[in-house]
Structure formats: C-alpha cells, structure tokens
Amino acid sequence: MQARAILASVLAVALVLSGCAQPERTIAPAGAPRPVESTTPPTPTPHPTVTKPAKPPLRPLPAKLPSGLGRNTGVRPVALTFDDGPSPAWTPKVLDQLKAAKVTATFCVVGREVQRHPELVRRIVREGHQLCNHSWRHDLDLARRPVGEIRADLDRTNKAIKKAVPGAKVSFYRQPGGRWTSEVLGVAKDLGMRPLHWSVDPQDWDKPTAATIGKRVHAATRPGAIVLLHDGGGNRAATLAACPKLIADLKKRFGITRLR
C-alpha cells in the first residue's frame, strides 16, 4: 500500500510539471466573433511638393549694339573668320583651301564641338590660324542671361580649348548671332578676350548658293573688313565652293591679314 501511494504521488507531480511546460492558451468563448483582417490598403504618405525656383527673366537686348566691338582690322587688308566649328565634315576642307591660298583666318569655335573634335582644334593652331571663343553651345540668348551664367559658359569653353591645345591663346570672343549686351562684353574683358564682331555678313548660314555668297562678299567688303563665314553648324558645301574665288578676290583687292 505504501509503495502504491508513493507511485501515485510521483505521477501526480509529473502531470503537474508537464502541464506547466505547455504554452498558455486563451480559449475564446463559444459564439465569439473572429477578428476580421482589413482589406483596405493603407493611405500613402503624401510626398512634399518641390517647387523649382523661377528662372530670372532675360534682359532685353539694347536698342543698338554697344560700343567697343571689333569690326575692322585697323589696316587695309581684311580678315577672314569662320564660325560654329570645328566640324569634321567641313573644317578640314576649309583648312585645306586656306593652306592652298597661303592665308590665315580666325576660327570662332563652339565649346562642345571643341570637346568632340579636339584634333581639329590642334590642326587649326598648328597651321597658324587664330582661335576665338564662340560660347559653349551657341546660345543666342547667352548675353541676356545672369552674369554668372555668362562667365561659366565662356570659362567652360576656354577650358575645353586649352585642354585640346595646352597653352592656346584665345584672344577673342564672338557672341552668337551678334546679340551683344554690356554684360557679356564685361565678362569677355574680365577673361582677357576682345569682342569680335564683323562688317561683312554674306549670310552663308542661310545656305544661299556659292555664287550668291561670292557676290555678297565682293560687294560689301571695304578696306579693313572682317568677313563672317561658317565652317560648322550645318551643311557648308556652298561656303566651301565659294571660298577659292572669294579668297582670291579679297587677296587681289585688299590682301588678307591676321587679326591684331
């Protein structure tokens, strides 16, 4: 009897201990509703609206061109200038013609074209021609923008030129479209460049025929003229076709010189 009582006590203790090891469970009363999960998506947190600062308005162009623009060589011979390059399609051919005629010119180069074709800038300098800064991307409204933007544009172009040709001298700046303001003149001067305009524009950018380009240059040129032509910015086949006769005519009548 005593042994049975001891065994019964041990079993009772074991049952109590095994019950304590089970996790506590809550039994819902019969008939209680089960919780329902929400099917409505959470409302997204709205992103803050970013308002871009308004761009400053462009300054109006002056009623007349400011003073101090280079429009004359100062001597009887005339100067040839070529804008909007360098172009792999046209600049080498213009350089070939200048070499054949034994004359030099000033190339007004666009910064992003310099970046794309540095080897052409090196050839321009190697063959004795001059360089002129013609802005980074030929922005016709550049001179009307804030002075800080003008300075950054011209400085970026000069750096691209000097990366292509270390030590290159950039003595001149030409404003795209000839749309000058006193602000762009001041920046060019601060960067050591003289403003280069023109006195003869045959409007070869509008793609007239070679004969028309030649006639316009012949009729408008006077002693000391600065002639505007293009070796980039589009198809320059007509300009290229006009150049041999045009250059020979100018050499005979006035002579062709470097800008000073």
One Martini backbone bead per residue (centre of mass of N, CA, C, O) as a GRO file, in nm:
protein
  260
    1MET     BB    1   0.057   0.063  -0.020
    2GLN     BB    2   0.297   0.251   0.005
    3ALA     BB    3   0.399   0.219  -0.286
    4ARG     BB    4   0.139   0.325  -0.423
    5ALA     BB    5   0.146   0.610  -0.299
    6ILE     BB    6   0.415   0.698  -0.417
    7LEU     BB    7   0.346   0.660  -0.718
    8ALA     BB    8   0.107   0.858  -0.721
    9SER     BB    9   0.273   1.110  -0.645
   10VAL     BB   10   0.468   1.110  -0.887
   11LEU     BB   11   0.250   1.135  -1.112
   12ALA     BB   12   0.131   1.403  -1.017
   13VAL     BB   13   0.384   1.573  -1.050
   14ALA     BB   14   0.428   1.516  -1.352
   15LEU     BB   15   0.161   1.641  -1.450
   16VAL     BB   16   0.211   1.927  -1.348
   17LEU     BB   17   0.473   1.981  -1.504
   18SER     BB   18   0.361   1.932  -1.794
   19GLY     BB   19   0.152   2.165  -1.779
   20CYS     BB   20   0.366   2.405  -1.745
   21ALA     BB   21   0.508   2.363  -2.038
   22GLN     BB   22   0.267   2.475  -2.164
   23PRO     BB   23   0.125   2.698  -2.341
   24GLU     BB   24  -0.064   2.960  -2.318
   25ARG     BB   25  -0.423   2.948  -2.360
   26THR     BB   26  -0.690   3.105  -2.529
   27ILE     BB   27  -1.034   3.061  -2.493
   28ALA     BB   28  -1.290   3.116  -2.676
   29PRO     BB   29  -1.591   3.181  -2.662
   30ALA     BB   30  -1.869   3.078  -2.758
   31GLY     BB   31  -1.965   3.281  -3.039
   32ALA     BB   32  -1.726   3.443  -3.095
   33PRO     BB   33  -1.591   3.670  -3.291
   34ARG     BB   34  -1.384   3.697  -3.542
   35PRO     BB   35  -1.125   3.852  -3.662
   36VAL     BB   36  -1.095   4.105  -3.917
   37GLU     BB   37  -0.926   4.168  -4.193
   38SER     BB   38  -0.807   4.428  -4.363
   39THR     BB   39  -0.858   4.545  -4.719
   40THR     BB   40  -0.750   4.829  -4.678
   41PRO     BB   41  -0.532   5.029  -4.789
   42PRO     BB   42  -0.299   5.225  -4.708
   43THR     BB   43  -0.234   5.551  -4.674
   44PRO     BB   44  -0.037   5.740  -4.834
   45THR     BB   45   0.233   5.937  -4.805
   46PRO     BB   46   0.278   6.242  -4.886
   47HIS     BB   47   0.467   6.422  -5.095
   48PRO     BB   48   0.654   6.679  -5.120
   49THR     BB   49   0.647   6.975  -5.282
   50VAL     BB   50   0.857   7.079  -5.546
   51THR     BB   51   0.984   7.403  -5.597
   52LYS     BB   52   1.102   7.569  -5.852
   53PRO     BB   53   1.291   7.810  -5.927
   54ALA     BB   54   1.272   8.086  -6.086
   55LYS     BB   55   1.372   8.220  -6.364
   56PRO     BB   56   1.532   8.468  -6.471
   57PRO     BB   57   1.490   8.717  -6.662
   58LEU     BB   58   1.556   8.841  -6.956
   59ARG     BB   59   1.728   9.065  -7.096
   60PRO     BB   60   1.721   9.314  -7.293
   61LEU     BB   61   1.805   9.431  -7.577
   62PRO     BB   62   1.962   9.661  -7.719
   63ALA     BB   63   1.894   9.900  -7.954
   64LYS     BB   64   2.209   9.896  -7.975
   65LEU     BB   65   2.517   9.844  -8.020
   66PRO     BB   66   2.778   9.833  -7.850
   67SER     BB   67   3.066   9.951  -7.778
   68GLY     BB   68   3.385   9.796  -7.876
   69LEU     BB   69   3.367   9.647  -8.137
   70GLY     BB   70   3.509   9.431  -8.365
   71ARG     BB   71   3.514   9.557  -8.729
   72ASN     BB   72   3.834   9.602  -8.770
   73THR     BB   73   4.176   9.574  -8.848
   74GLY     BB   74   4.329   9.874  -8.905
   75VAL     BB   75   4.377   9.786  -9.201
   76ARG     BB   76   4.355   9.708  -9.525
   77PRO     BB   77   4.339   9.435  -9.474
   78VAL     BB   78   4.160   9.146  -9.435
   79ALA     BB   79   3.937   8.924  -9.249
   80LEU     BB   80   3.891   8.587  -9.169
   81THR     BB   81   3.592   8.413  -9.053
   82PHE     BB   82   3.498   8.108  -8.863
   83ASP     BB   83   3.199   7.944  -8.766
   84ASP     BB   84   3.079   7.664  -8.547
   85GLY     BB   85   3.310   7.501  -8.484
   86PRO     BB   86   3.431   7.208  -8.530
   87SER     BB   87   3.413   7.015  -8.842
   88PRO     BB   88   3.466   6.711  -8.995
   89ALA     BB   89   3.332   6.794  -9.276
   90TRP     BB   90   3.465   7.115  -9.312
   91THR     BB   91   3.729   7.216  -9.178
   92PRO     BB   92   3.947   7.061  -9.342
   93LYS     BB   93   3.869   7.200  -9.615
   94VAL     BB   94   3.923   7.487  -9.531
   95LEU     BB   95   4.220   7.442  -9.457
   96ASP     BB   96   4.311   7.358  -9.736
   97GLN     BB   97   4.242   7.630  -9.876
   98LEU     BB   98   4.419   7.813  -9.703
   99LYS     BB   99   4.685   7.674  -9.772
  100ALA     BB  100   4.670   7.715 -10.081
  101ALA     BB  101   4.646   8.045 -10.038
  102LYS     BB  102   4.825   8.151  -9.801
  103VAL     BB  103   4.622   8.184  -9.546
  104THR     BB  104   4.461   8.326  -9.267
  105ALA     BB  105   4.246   8.266  -8.976
  106THR     BB  106   3.947   8.282  -8.775
  107PHE     BB  107   3.825   8.057  -8.521
  108CYS     BB  108   3.492   8.022  -8.404
  109VAL     BB  109   3.441   7.824  -8.131
  110VAL     BB  110   3.262   7.554  -8.000
  111GLY     BB  111   3.289   7.387  -7.715
  112ARG     BB  112   3.148   7.107  -7.781
  113GLU     BB  113   3.318   7.072  -8.046
  114VAL     BB  114   3.590   7.068  -7.915
  115GLN     BB  115   3.537   6.818  -7.737
  116ARG     BB  116   3.482   6.627  -7.990
  117HIS     BB  117   3.736   6.788  -8.179
  118PRO     BB  118   4.050   6.840  -8.087
  119GLU     BB  119   4.218   6.780  -8.347
  120LEU     BB  120   4.118   7.036  -8.504
  121VAL     BB  121   4.235   7.247  -8.316
  122ARG     BB  122   4.526   7.162  -8.350
  123ARG     BB  123   4.536   7.222  -8.654
  124ILE     BB  124   4.469   7.519  -8.652
  125VAL     BB  125   4.721   7.599  -8.487
  126ARG     BB  126   4.946   7.456  -8.654
  127GLU     BB  127   4.854   7.646  -8.921
  128GLY     BB  128   4.828   7.959  -8.793
  129HIS     BB  129   4.567   8.006  -8.650
  130GLN     BB  130   4.298   8.145  -8.487
  131LEU     BB  131   4.120   8.191  -8.176
  132CYS     BB  132   3.763   8.182  -8.082
  133ASN     BB  133   3.517   8.240  -7.867
  134HIS     BB  134   3.161   8.088  -7.914
  135SER     BB  135   3.077   7.931  -7.694
  136TRP     BB  136   2.936   7.632  -7.598
  137ARG     BB  137   2.617   7.624  -7.769
  138HIS     BB  138   2.502   7.871  -7.918
  139ASP     BB  139   2.355   8.091  -7.739
  140LEU     BB  140   2.156   8.356  -7.828
  141ASP     BB  141   2.089   8.438  -7.502
  142LEU     BB  142   2.344   8.468  -7.325
  143ALA     BB  143   2.371   8.792  -7.290
  144ARG     BB  144   2.083   8.786  -7.110
  145ARG     BB  145   2.201   8.655  -6.879
  146PRO     BB  146   2.342   8.592  -6.612
  147VAL     BB  147   2.662   8.656  -6.535
  148GLY     BB  148   2.734   8.374  -6.421
  149GLU     BB  149   2.654   8.219  -6.682
  150ILE     BB  150   2.844   8.355  -6.875
  151ARG     BB  151   3.109   8.287  -6.736
  152ALA     BB  152   3.078   7.977  -6.737
  153ASP     BB  153   3.065   7.945  -7.045
  154LEU     BB  154   3.335   8.079  -7.130
  155ASP     BB  155   3.518   7.916  -6.941
  156ARG     BB  156   3.450   7.635  -7.050
  157THR     BB  157   3.554   7.688  -7.336
  158ASN     BB  158   3.847   7.757  -7.267
  159LYS     BB  159   3.911   7.483  -7.133
  160ALA     BB  160   3.865   7.311  -7.386
  161ILE     BB  161   4.079   7.442  -7.559
  162LYS     BB  162   4.324   7.395  -7.353
  163LYS     BB  163   4.296   7.087  -7.359
  164ALA     BB  164   4.353   7.053  -7.663
  165VAL     BB  165   4.556   7.326  -7.632
  166PRO     BB  166   4.806   7.383  -7.461
  167GLY     BB  167   4.849   7.732  -7.446
  168ALA     BB  168   4.629   7.860  -7.581
  169LYS     BB  169   4.518   8.143  -7.757
  170VAL     BB  170   4.236   8.356  -7.645
  171SER     BB  171   4.155   8.678  -7.770
  172PHE     BB  172   3.848   8.606  -7.850
  173TYR     BB  173   3.495   8.710  -7.872
  174ARG     BB  174   3.181   8.565  -7.998
  175GLN     BB  175   2.855   8.637  -8.034
  176PRO     BB  176   2.582   8.488  -8.091
  177GLY     BB  177   2.434   8.669  -8.349
  178GLY     BB  178   2.537   8.950  -8.232
  179ARG     BB  179   2.407   8.956  -7.921
  180TRP     BB  180   2.481   9.218  -7.747
  181THR     BB  181   2.608   9.310  -7.422
  182SER     BB  182   2.753   9.458  -7.154
  183GLU     BB  183   2.789   9.196  -6.991
  184VAL     BB  184   2.951   9.025  -7.201
  185LEU     BB  185   3.177   9.227  -7.233
  186GLY     BB  186   3.278   9.218  -6.938
  187VAL     BB  187   3.349   8.917  -6.927
  188ALA     BB  188   3.547   8.903  -7.162
  189LYS     BB  189   3.745   9.104  -7.040
  190ASP     BB  190   3.803   8.946  -6.773
  191LEU     BB  191   3.911   8.693  -6.970
  192GLY     BB  192   4.094   8.836  -7.207
  193MET     BB  193   3.873   8.933  -7.429
  194ARG     BB  194   3.784   9.039  -7.744
  195PRO     BB  195   3.536   9.177  -7.927
  196LEU     BB  196   3.401   8.998  -8.215
  197HIS     BB  197   3.292   9.100  -8.507
  198TRP     BB  198   3.155   9.253  -8.810
  199SER     BB  199   3.114   9.379  -9.171
  200VAL     BB  200   3.065   9.093  -9.322
  201ASP     BB  201   2.745   8.930  -9.428
  202PRO     BB  202   2.641   8.666  -9.647
  203GLN     BB  203   2.457   8.446  -9.518
  204ASP     BB  204   2.556   8.134  -9.524
  205TRP     BB  205   2.363   8.009  -9.301
  206ASP     BB  206   2.114   8.018  -9.531
  207LYS     BB  207   2.209   7.872  -9.798
  208PRO     BB  208   2.323   7.989 -10.037
  209THR     BB  209   2.486   8.026 -10.301
  210ALA     BB  210   2.803   8.055 -10.402
  211ALA     BB  211   2.756   8.303 -10.583
  212THR     BB  212   2.615   8.477 -10.367
  213ILE     BB  213   2.839   8.487 -10.163
  214GLY     BB  214   3.050   8.621 -10.347
  215LYS     BB  215   2.888   8.878 -10.415
  216ARG     BB  216   2.849   8.985 -10.127
  217VAL     BB  217   3.144   9.016 -10.052
  218HIS     BB  218   3.234   9.197 -10.283
  219ALA     BB  219   3.028   9.437 -10.225
  220ALA     BB  220   3.094   9.482  -9.894
  221THR     BB  221   3.393   9.516  -9.913
  222ARG     BB  222   3.645   9.680  -9.724
  223PRO     BB  223   3.882   9.816  -9.582
  224GLY     BB  224   3.930   9.615  -9.296
  225ALA     BB  225   3.753   9.382  -9.303
  226ILE     BB  226   3.516   9.153  -9.150
  227VAL     BB  227   3.457   8.819  -9.235
  228LEU     BB  228   3.167   8.613  -9.239
  229LEU     BB  229   3.182   8.263  -9.177
  230HIS     BB  230   3.131   7.892  -9.222
  231ASP     BB  231   3.234   7.551  -9.071
  232GLY     BB  232   2.952   7.517  -8.918
  233GLY     BB  233   2.611   7.421  -8.835
  234GLY     BB  234   2.617   7.261  -9.118
  235ASN     BB  235   2.583   7.289  -9.447
  236ARG     BB  236   2.901   7.402  -9.629
  237ALA     BB  237   2.922   7.374  -9.944
  238ALA     BB  238   2.887   7.667 -10.048
  239THR     BB  239   3.121   7.794  -9.898
  240LEU     BB  240   3.339   7.611 -10.012
  241ALA     BB  241   3.284   7.689 -10.313
  242ALA     BB  242   3.340   8.007 -10.267
  243CYS     BB  243   3.633   8.045 -10.149
  244PRO     BB  244   3.846   8.054 -10.377
  245LYS     BB  245   3.738   8.312 -10.520
  246LEU     BB  246   3.706   8.495 -10.271
  247ILE     BB  247   4.003   8.491 -10.179
  248ALA     BB  248   4.129   8.596 -10.442
  249ASP     BB  249   3.979   8.866 -10.443
  250LEU     BB  250   4.081   8.977 -10.166
  251LYS     BB  251   4.381   8.961 -10.220
  252LYS     BB  252   4.383   9.155 -10.466
  253ARG     BB  253   4.232   9.411 -10.331
  254PHE     BB  254   4.366   9.391 -10.006
  255GLY     BB  255   4.420   9.152  -9.850
  256ILE     BB  256   4.526   8.913  -9.591
  257THR     BB  257   4.483   8.901  -9.231
  258ARG     BB  258   4.552   8.916  -8.912
  259LEU     BB  259   4.453   8.964  -8.611
  260ARG     BB  260   4.518   9.235  -8.344
   0.00000   0.00000   0.00000
